[in-house]
Amino acid sequence: MASSNSPSTFPAYLNEEFFKKCLANSLGEHETKINDVKMTMGSGLGDNYTSFIYRAFINYSDSHGDSKSLSIIIKSIPTDGDRAFLEEIDVYAKEIDIYLKVLPLMHGILEESRVAPRCYFAVESPIRTIVFEDLREKGFYLAERQLGLNEDHCKVVLNKMAKFHASSMVALRKMPSIRERFKDGFFNKDAFESDIFQAFFRKNFKRGAEIVTEMPGYEHFAPKLMNIFNNFCTKAQESIAFKENNLVVLNHGDLWSSNIMFKYDKETGTPVDAIFVDYQMCYVNSLALDLNYFFVTSSQPDVLSRKKEFVEKFYYPAFEEVLKNVDFESIPTLNEIFQEMEKRELFALFNLFGELPIMSLAKEDSITNNYAEFVDEEKASKARNAGMSTKRFTDMMQYALKYYEKLKVL
């Protein structure tokens, strides 16, 4: 196999045998000759924190000798060293189950609409790896995460999130085992007590208290943020606690701008569709968790301030339509969704301080693609200070703190 890349650039296991298996599993091409593979990194610094993403363009000859090509995305999930926590929460096996068992059922319910890329191939050794279709080949691209998503982007995300949630409600009735398999996600009791959450998420509240102390009109939030810092695990568990009477769906679990790819109108540049990627954090719980997480981590401040309006106009109609199409009994009302979102705002507050600082970092300040490196206090402090100094974080924090105060979350 000829290669266009330095052998030291990419893992050795991504070799001719690996790519032949990809072709066999994705296209049913079993008699192939790999002519050339061009590889690049599939994500930039700050776009992915739990895995390595590669893009491979394979040029091959089929069984008839005809020259063909295929572009794929390769997701490698190391679970060694400081990444062992990923093994503990079973991210690889869960993502495989989502792609091979749950999403086919949901796509069958949705018929024409797709919420995820196709999964071609998966291996556990030497490193747990999953291969997907390359959505760029179908015209899907990432938006600029540092800016936050504007109104047009949020419209298509909420429409697709609604379809994802609604179809998962149907899937949960058809396949009750989903509930037990995905009862926990990235946010759980053990995670909150882990070194990573203690070193980064928890200490962000202390840094937040220091920031608002010097911010006129916001000084009174300092002791409230320190209260969360001092009672971090208890408050965190409260924010994510499962409640049987909630509007229960399969949550994506990490629905932020770098896990959403957009297709744009070629003439206007307006987003017309969205597909979600990175399904390793899925869990069954209140639909309000995905909604609040998305708004606080990914939207621009003007959208965050109008989130009820956006849910009413762009989420609920699609949500209701999917459920009506399958004669779903007891369709949740819009008001019930609003009530649940308010009850789950503490979860949004945790992600405002825990996730948004690193999501707001400029690429040049994104020192790592690995959550585990935040155990290092020097690296965590550098990322924390840079992220919490950005205009985007400051704008979102100032609006959100006042909003949470009105709701008595703080």
C-alpha positions in Angstrom: 0.0 0.0 0.0 1.3 3.4 -0.9 0.8 6.1 1.6 0.9 9.9 1.4 1.8 10.3 5.1 4.8 10.0 7.3 4.6 6.7 9.2 5.1 8.5 12.5 2.1 10.7 12.0 -0.7 8.2 12.4 -1.1 4.9 14.4 0.6 1.8 13.0 -2.6 -0.3 13.2 -4.2 1.9 10.5 -2.6 -0.3 7.9 -3.6 -2.1 4.7 -5.4 -4.9 6.5 -7.4 -2.4 8.5 -8.5 -0.5 5.4 -9.4 -3.8 3.6 -11.7 -4.7 6.5 -13.2 -1.2 6.2 -14.1 -1.7 2.5 -15.4 -5.2 3.2 -17.7 -4.0 6.0 -18.8 -0.7 4.5 -19.3 -1.6 0.8 -19.2 -5.4 0.7 -15.9 -5.2 -1.4 -14.0 -8.3 -0.3 -11.5 -8.6 -3.2 -9.7 -5.3 -3.2 -6.2 -3.8 -3.6 -5.4 -0.7 -1.7 -3.6 1.7 -4.0 -3.2 4.7 -1.7 -4.5 6.2 1.6 -4.4 9.9 2.3 -4.9 10.7 6.0 -5.5 13.9 7.9 -6.6 14.7 11.4 -10.4 14.7 11.5 -10.8 17.3 14.3 -8.8 20.2 15.6 -7.6 21.1 19.1 -10.6 21.8 21.3 -13.1 20.0 19.1 -12.9 16.6 20.8 -11.8 15.7 24.3 -12.2 11.9 24.6 -10.9 10.4 21.4 -8.7 10.9 18.4 -10.4 11.5 15.0 -8.8 10.8 11.7 -10.1 11.2 8.1 -8.9 8.7 5.5 -9.4 8.9 1.7 -8.9 5.4 0.3 -8.1 4.8 -3.3 -8.5 1.1 -4.2 -9.1 -1.3 -7.1 -12.1 -3.5 -6.8 -12.4 -7.2 -7.9 -12.7 -6.1 -11.5 -9.6 -3.9 -11.4 -11.7 -0.7 -11.5 -10.3 2.2 -9.6 -12.6 3.5 -6.8 -12.4 5.7 -3.7 -14.0 6.0 -0.3 -13.6 8.7 2.4 -14.1 7.6 6.0 -13.9 8.9 9.5 -11.9 6.9 12.1 -12.6 7.4 15.8 -9.9 5.9 18.1 -10.8 5.7 21.8 -7.7 5.0 24.0 -8.6 3.9 27.5 -5.1 3.7 29.0 -3.5 5.8 31.7 -5.5 8.8 32.7 -8.1 7.8 30.1 -9.1 4.8 32.2 -12.3 6.6 33.3 -13.6 6.1 29.8 -13.3 2.4 30.3 -15.2 2.6 33.6 -18.2 4.3 32.0 -18.0 1.9 29.0 -18.0 4.5 26.3 -16.9 2.3 23.5 -19.3 -0.6 24.0 -22.2 1.9 24.6 -21.5 3.8 21.4 -21.4 0.5 19.4 -24.7 -0.5 20.9 -26.2 2.9 20.0 -25.1 2.6 16.4 -25.9 -1.0 15.8 -29.0 -1.5 17.9 -30.7 1.7 18.9 -30.2 4.1 16.0 -31.5 1.7 13.4 -34.7 1.4 15.4 -35.0 5.2 15.7 -34.2 5.8 12.0 -36.9 3.3 11.2 -39.4 5.4 13.2 -38.2 8.6 11.5 -38.1 7.1 8.0 -36.4 9.7 5.8 -34.8 11.9 8.5 -31.3 10.8 9.8 -29.9 11.9 13.2 -26.5 10.1 12.9 -23.9 9.0 10.3 -23.7 5.4 9.2 -21.3 3.2 11.2 -19.2 1.0 8.9 -16.9 -1.0 11.1 -15.6 -1.4 14.7 -12.7 -3.2 16.3 -11.6 -3.5 20.0 -7.9 -4.3 19.4 -5.2 -2.9 19.5 -7.2 0.3 20.3 -10.9 0.5 20.4 -11.8 2.1 17.0 -15.0 2.9 15.1 -15.3 3.8 11.4 -18.1 6.0 10.0 -19.1 7.5 6.8 -17.5 10.9 6.1 -20.3 13.4 6.3 -18.3 16.0 4.5 -18.8 13.9 1.4 -22.5 14.7 1.8 -22.0 18.4 2.4 -22.0 18.5 6.2 -19.5 20.7 8.1 -18.8 21.9 11.6 -19.7 25.5 12.6 -17.2 27.8 14.4 -17.6 26.6 18.0 -15.9 29.6 19.5 -18.6 32.0 18.2 -21.5 30.0 19.5 -24.4 29.0 17.2 -26.7 31.8 15.9 -30.5 31.7 15.5 -30.4 29.9 12.1 -28.1 27.1 13.3 -30.1 26.6 16.5 -33.4 26.2 14.6 -32.1 23.2 12.6 -30.5 21.7 15.7 -33.7 21.9 17.8 -35.7 20.4 14.9 -33.3 17.5 14.7 -33.0 17.1 18.5 -36.8 16.9 18.7 -36.9 14.1 16.2 -34.1 12.3 18.1 -35.9 12.6 21.4 -39.3 11.7 20.1 -38.1 8.7 18.2 -36.2 7.6 21.3 -39.4 7.7 23.4 -41.0 5.3 20.9 -37.8 3.1 20.9 -37.9 2.9 24.7 -41.3 1.4 24.5 -40.3 -1.0 21.7 -37.0 -2.0 23.4 -37.3 -1.5 27.2 -33.7 -2.9 27.7 -32.4 0.5 26.4 -33.4 2.1 29.7 -31.1 -0.2 31.8 -28.3 -0.3 29.3 -28.0 3.5 29.2 -29.0 4.5 32.7 -25.7 6.3 33.3 -23.8 8.7 31.0 -20.7 10.8 31.4 -22.3 12.7 34.3 -22.7 10.2 37.2 -21.8 9.8 40.9 -18.4 8.2 40.2 -17.5 10.8 37.6 -18.3 13.7 39.9 -15.9 12.2 42.5 -13.1 11.6 39.9 -9.9 13.5 39.7 -10.9 15.1 36.4 -14.2 16.6 37.7 -12.5 17.7 41.0 -9.5 19.2 39.2 -11.4 21.1 36.5 -15.2 21.3 36.8 -15.3 21.9 40.6 -12.4 24.4 40.6 -14.1 26.4 37.9 -16.8 27.4 40.4 -14.1 28.8 42.7 -12.6 30.7 39.8 -16.0 31.9 38.9 -16.5 33.3 42.4 -13.2 35.1 42.1 -14.3 36.6 38.7 -17.7 37.9 39.9 -16.1 39.5 43.0 -14.5 42.0 40.6 -17.6 42.4 38.5 -19.9 45.3 39.5 -23.4 44.1 40.1 -22.4 40.4 40.3 -20.4 40.4 43.6 -23.3 38.8 45.5 -23.0 35.6 43.3 -19.5 34.8 44.8 -20.7 33.1 48.0 -23.4 31.2 46.0 -20.8 29.8 43.6 -18.5 29.0 46.6 -21.4 27.1 48.1 -21.5 24.9 45.0 -17.7 24.5 45.1 -17.9 23.3 48.7 -20.8 20.9 48.1 -19.9 19.9 44.5 -20.7 16.2 44.5 -24.0 16.6 46.3 -25.2 19.4 44.0 -23.9 17.7 40.9 -25.8 14.5 41.7 -28.9 16.5 42.4 -28.7 18.1 39.0 -28.6 14.8 37.1 -30.8 12.6 39.4 -33.2 10.3 37.5 -36.8 10.8 38.3 -39.4 8.3 37.0 -42.1 11.0 36.5 -39.9 13.0 34.2 -40.3 13.2 30.4 -37.8 10.4 29.8 -35.9 10.0 26.5 -32.5 8.8 25.3 -30.3 11.9 25.7 -27.4 12.4 23.3 -25.4 13.4 26.4 -22.9 15.7 24.7 -24.9 17.8 22.3 -22.6 20.8 21.7 -21.5 22.6 18.6 -18.5 20.3 17.8 -20.7 17.2 17.8 -23.2 18.7 15.3 -22.5 18.9 11.6 -24.5 21.2 9.3 -25.5 21.2 5.7 -25.9 24.7 4.2 -27.9 26.1 1.3 -25.4 26.7 -1.5 -26.9 30.0 -2.5 -27.7 31.6 0.9 -25.3 29.9 3.2 -28.1 29.2 5.6 -28.1 25.9 7.5 -30.8 23.6 6.3 -30.0 20.3 8.1 -28.0 18.9 11.0 -26.6 15.5 12.0 -25.3 14.6 15.4 -22.0 12.7 16.0 -20.2 11.2 19.0 -22.8 9.0 20.7 -20.6 7.7 23.5 -22.2 9.6 26.3 -25.9 8.7 25.7 -28.1 8.1 28.7 -31.8 7.8 29.6 -33.1 10.7 31.6 -35.2 13.9 31.2 -35.2 15.5 27.8 -34.6 18.8 29.6 -31.0 17.8 30.2 -30.1 17.7 26.5 -32.0 20.9 25.9 -30.4 22.9 28.7 -27.0 21.5 27.9 -27.2 22.5 24.3 -28.4 26.1 25.0 -25.8 26.9 27.7 -22.8 25.3 25.8 -23.6 26.1 22.2 -26.0 29.0 21.6 -25.2 32.6 21.4 -26.4 34.8 24.3 -29.3 36.3 22.4 -30.6 32.8 21.7 -30.1 31.6 25.2 -32.2 34.5 26.4 -35.1 33.4 24.1 -34.8 29.6 24.6 -38.4 29.1 25.5 -39.4 30.8 22.3 -37.0 28.6 20.3 -38.3 25.4 22.0 -41.9 26.4 21.2 -41.2 27.3 17.5 -38.5 24.9 16.4 -38.4 21.9 18.9 -42.0 21.2 19.9 -43.7 21.0 16.5 -41.2 18.4 15.2 -41.4 16.5 18.5 -45.1 16.4 18.5 -45.3 15.4 14.8 -43.1 12.4 15.2 -45.2 11.1 18.1 -48.5 11.8 16.3 -47.3 9.9 13.3 -47.0 6.7 15.4 -50.1 7.3 17.4 -48.1 7.7 20.6 -50.2 7.8 23.7 -49.9 10.7 26.2 -47.8 13.1 24.1 -46.1 15.6 26.5 -47.3 19.1 26.2 -45.2 22.1 25.6 -45.9 23.4 29.1 -44.7 20.1 30.6 -41.4 20.5 28.7 -41.0 24.1 29.9 -41.7 23.0 33.5 -39.1 20.2 33.3 -36.5 22.6 31.7 -36.9 24.9 34.7 -36.5 22.1 37.2 -33.3 21.0 35.4 -31.5 24.4 35.2 -29.0 23.4 37.9 -27.6 21.0 35.3 -27.2 23.9 32.9 -25.4 25.9 35.7 -22.9 23.0 36.1 -22.2 23.0 32.4 -22.0 26.8 32.2 -18.9 26.6 34.5 -17.8 23.0 33.8 -18.0 22.8 30.0 -18.4 26.2 28.5 -14.9 27.6 29.5 -13.1 24.9 27.4 -15.7 25.1 24.6 -15.1 28.9 24.4 -11.3 28.5 23.9 -9.7 29.8 20.7 -7.9 27.0 18.8 -4.5 28.5 19.7 -5.4 28.2 23.4 -6.8 24.7 23.2 -3.8 23.0 24.7 -5.2 19.5 24.4 -7.8 17.2 22.9 -7.9 15.0 26.1 -10.0 15.6 29.2 -7.6 13.4 31.1 -4.8 16.0 30.8 -6.9 18.4 33.0 -5.9 16.3 36.0 -2.6 18.2 35.6 -3.3 21.4 37.7 -1.0 23.5 35.6 -2.8 22.6 32.3 -6.2 22.8 34.0 -5.4 26.2 35.4 -4.2 27.5 32.0 -7.3 26.3 30.2 -9.6 27.5 33.0 -8.2 31.1 33.0 -8.1 31.3 29.2 -11.7 30.0 28.7 -13.2 32.0 31.5 -11.6 35.2 30.2 -13.3 34.9 26.8 -16.0 37.4 25.8 -18.3 34.5 25.0 -18.0 32.9 28.4 -18.4 36.3 30.2 -21.5 37.3 28.2 -23.1 33.9 28.7 -22.3 33.9 32.4 -23.6 37.4 33.1 -27.0 36.6 31.5 -27.2 33.1 33.0 -26.4 34.0 36.6 -29.3 36.6 36.6 -31.6 34.1 35.0 -30.7 31.3 37.5 -31.2 33.7 40.4 -34.7 34.5 39.2 -35.5 30.7 39.2 -33.9 30.3 42.6 -31.3 27.9 41.2 -28.7 30.1 42.9 
